[in-house]
Amino acid sequence: MLATLDSADVLSPEQQARLQHLLEHERTELVGQISDLESELESLAQQEGPIEVQFDDESGEGAGVNVDADRDRSLLAQLRFQAVEVDEALARLEAGTYGFCEDCGQPIAPERLEAIPTARSCVRCKTGGLLARAGRR
């Protein structure tokens, strides 16, 4: 029964340590990237002069401050989302629930966790909707 299992029953101590290291390393990388982008956004906000986007035949939209800021804000949102995913995976690891599919409750293959340490679903559940749709054709 799932209620009596925890991560230690599915992953070896070595696998758990390796995955924790991967997650912590990913978190450190994300925090650095988030900080860099926040600094870049702050710098763009402090630039003087009119903020306008140039349009021409060769470059399309141009590379005005607004375009750069929009790009940075979009990237920042993605990085923050990834950081939350990593934090939640680390919390599941700490709670002993890491490595179990949130949909069916079965263990997630260690190979999947190595490839995607933040995985919440087993391959069967993750692809279930895709396979069901493909079967309807």
Helices and strands as residue ranges (DSSP letters): G 2-4, H 7-10, H 13-46, H 65-95, H 110-115, H 123-135
